[in-house]
């Protein structure tokens, strides 16, 4: 897939704003992370905490969450010449093969692989991986055949770890990367906008008359070194969720997506008028300001790296002016980035 050359938001991200540990390790509850609220209709910015989410939503609004659960997708292997390497499993294809990213070991973390990639990797006793072909023209992703002595998720539970990047300086258990409503294994990386949710926040939303309903989109691996558009991902919008979205709009309520994965899924299942139908399959949709959104009114999301492709989607929801103001305010106020960081609520 070709690199992106659009005029997306660019800024300098100081290293001290990269959250290297979960909120709980900083002495907070999950729902105590900071939340910047941006309103498109007024341009107003408000500083709050995620626990206050119900106060910013109205009875009749609908929150849509992604119930995909994170798998321990990072495994270690050895090339035929004895070179150790890491493999990040990204996406399970319909034929049973996997999209994977070979990575070189770099101190306590990993870095992008340089040079020729070994086509066969030993993963341990009776476990091997064969790289068959590059995936959709990518220069970092491969389609691979896994030969394992157990079902893949069972084997990964025993031998895999959550994917961890350099800004996280120590490993954390898989439970740290799961949203409280996670139900179906399949995501290589955490749909992290939902991490601050707690049972208490969900209870308060429902008590206020805000609906909560699910869909599934299994996320693939991100690449902090590569400026790429999103690759295809497997998703499912249940009939009940499609109905709730359409009924919410018909009654004048707002549909709030929890994370960019939910935006991609709902917009993939929507027609040109924004009406959502059940969907079970693959999406390669890329949401840009020119394309816009029709099924989603608002978005809860994390803070994304400079020039990340997700910023195109955020601009489609928020508009350029509000997005620039939000990111300037978040940098000035010291909001934290990445999956263990703070969040950004964009309202119409």
N, C-alpha and C positions, 0 to 999 in steps of 0.2 A: 504494500500500500504506500502511496506516495506521501512524502512529508507535506505538512500544511504550510502555506505561505500567505495566510490571510493577515489582516490587521487586528489581531486579537490583543487583549490587554497585556501589557508588559510592565514589570516593576521589579525592584530588587527585594528579595526575601532574606532578611537577616537570619543567620543560623540559630540565634537564640529564640526565635519564634517557631522553630520546628519542634513539635511535641515529641519527645523521645520516650515517654512513658504514659500509661493510662492515667486518667483522672484519679483513680483510687490510690495510685502510688504517690500522688501529690496531695493526699489527704482530703480529697473530695469524693462525693458520690458521683455516679455516672451523670445524673441529671443536674449537677451543679456547675457544669462547664458553662462558659459565657456564650451568649447568643446576641448577635447584632440583628436587629429587625429593620428591614428596609421596605418602605411602602412606595410602590411605583406611582400611585395616583397623586401623592402629595410630595414625594421626594424626601419624606421625613425618615431619619435614622434614629433608632432607639437602642440603648445598651441594656441588656437584661441577662438573665440566665435561662438555661433550657427548661428548668423546672416550671417556669412561668409560661410555657407554650400555651396552655389552655386559655390564658387571659387574652391572647392575641387572635384567637379563633372564635367563631360564632356558632351558635346552635344551627344545625343545618349544613355546616361545612363537612367535608369528607377528607380524611387523611388516608392516603394509600401507602402501604409499606411493602418492602421487598423481603419475603420470608426465606430467601436463599441463605443457607448456612455455609460458613467458611470451611474448607477442607484443609488438612495439613499438607499443602501442595508443594512444599520445598523438600527435596530429597538430595542425598549425597550419592555420588557414584564414582566410578573409576574407569578411565579410558583404557584401551588395550595396552598402551605403553606405560601404564601405571599412573598417569596424571590424574589427580583428584579434581573433581568438578561438582558443581551443583546443578540441579535441574528444577525448574519451576513448571509444574503442570498447570496449564492455563484453562483449556476448554476440552470437554469430552465431545467428540464428533459422533454422528449418528452411526458410523460403521464400527464404533468401539475404540478407534484410535484416539490419541490425544494430541492437542496442540501443546508444545512444550517450548521453553526457553532455556537453552544451555547457558550457564553462568560460570565464571571463574571465581575461585575462592579468593577473598581479599580480607585478610585479617579475620575479624569476627563476623564479617558479612560477605556479600558477593558483589561482583561488578560484571559489566557486559563482557561477553566472550570476544576475544580478538583472535583472528587467524582461522585456520582450518578447524572445523568442528569434527570430533570423532563420531563416526556414524553408528558405532555400537558402544554402549555404556553398561558396565556391570554395576548392579544395584545391591548386590548381596547374594546370599544363598538362594540359588534357583530363580533369581530375579534379574532380568536384563531389559534394556530399552534399545530399540533400533530406530534411528532417524531415517525416515523414508524420503521426505522431500520438503522443500521450503513451503511455508504456509502463505498462500495468497501474495507471493512476491515479497514477503517480509525479509529483511536482512538479519533478523534475530529470532524469529519463530519458525519452528519445524513441526511437521506432522510425524508422530512417532507411534510405534507399536510397542506396547508394554507386555512383557511375558512375566507373570507373577505367580507365585504358588498359592495365592489366596485372592478372593475378590478385591478389586482395587481399593475400595474405601476401607476394608478391613486391613489391608496391607499398609495403606497410608497411615491409619491410626496407630500402627505399631512402629513405623519407620519414618514418617514424615513430620515436618514442623510447619507452623504458619510461615508464610513468606514474610521476610523482615528486611528492611532497607537500612542504609547506613545511619540514618538519623535516630534509629532505635538501637541503643547500645547494648542491650541485653535481651535474651529470649524471654517471651511471656507465654504462658500456657494458652492452648487453643480457645479456652473459655473466655479469655480476655478479648478475643477477636469476634465473639459471637454476639449478635443482637439478641435481646431478651425474647423476641418473637421468632427467631430463626427456627426453621422447621425442615428444610429439604437440602441436604448436602449438595454442593456443586460449585460454589464460588471460590476462585483462586485467591481473591483478595476481598476484604471486608466491605460490604455495602455500608460504609462507615457513617453516613449521615444519621442512621438510626441508632448508633451506639448509645447516645445519651438517654434513650427511652428506658423507663423503669415501669414496673407494674402500676406504681402509684400514679405516674403521669398518664398512662393509658386509662386508668380508672377515672381520673378527673376529666379527661376528654369525653369519655362516654357519658359521665354524669352531667356534663354540660350540654349534651345533645350533639356532640361532634362524632360523626361516624368514623370507624376504623375498619379498613378492609385490605385484603392481601393480593399480591401477585408474586410471580417468581421470575427473576432474571439472574442467571448465573454469570457472574463477572469473570472476565479473563484477567491476565496479568497486565499491569500497567508497566510503563517504562519511563523512568525518570530521566533517562539519557536520550530518549528518542521522541521527536516531535511528530507524532503520528495521529491520524484520525482513529476512532474506535474500530476494532475489528468486529465481525459478526458475533452475536451472543445468543444463547438459547434462552427462550422466555415463554411464559404462559400467563395469559390474563384470563381468569375464570369467568364463566358467564355471570355469576353473581356479582363480581366486581365490576364488570362492564355495565351491568344494569344499575348498580349503585352510582357509578360515575354519571351516567346519563340522567338518572332521576335527580341527582344533586343539582346538575345544571338546569334541569327543567324547573326546579323549585327555587332557583335563584341563589343556591349555595355555591361555595368555592371548593374546588378540588385542589388539595395541597399534596404534592408529591414529596415523599421522604427519600431524597437522594436523586442523583442524576439517573440512576438505573431505572427508577420508577417513571421518570419523564420519558426516557427512551422507550420503555415498554408501552406505556399508555399511548404515546404518539404513534408508535408502530401499529397499534391496534385501532387507531382512529381513522375516520374518513376525513375528507376535506372540510367538513363542517364541524369536526371535533367530536362526532358521535363514535363511541367506542363499541367494538364488537369483541366477542371471545376470540382468543388467539392462542395457538399452540404451535411454535415453530421457531425459526431463526429470524433475527432482525439485523440488518446492516444499516439501519437508518442513522444518519448524521444530522443532528439538529443545529442549525445555524441561525443567525439573526434574519437572513433573507427567507429561510423556510418558515420560521416562527413556530408557535405552539398553538394548539386548538383544544386539546383535551385537558390541559393542566392550567390552573390559574396561579398557583403559588408553588414555592419550592423551599424545602429545608435542605441545606447542603453544607459540606465542610468548606474549608478555604483551599483553593486550588493553586498549584504552582504557576509561576509566570509563564505565559504563553501556552498553558495546557489546553488541550482540545476541549475540555469541559467548559472552559470560559466562553466558547461560542454558544453553548446551550444556555449558560447563565445569562448571557446578553440577550438571547431570544426571549427569556422570561422577564428579565428586569429592565432591559433597555440599556444602552451604553452609558448614559449619564449617571443613572442610579448605580450601575455596577462600578463605575470609576469612583463614585463617592463612597460606596461601601468599602471598597478595598483600601482607599486612602484612609478612611476612619479606622479600619481594622489594624492597619499597620501603625497608625499613630497611637492607638490604644493598646497595642501589644497583644492582640488576639493570637492564639496558637494554631498552627497548621497541622495537616495530615490527620490520619485516622484516630489519633488520640487527642486531637485538638478541640478547638471551639467550633461553633456552628453559625450559620448565616440563614436567616429566615427571610425570604423574599415574598412579599404579599402584593396583590394587585392594587 
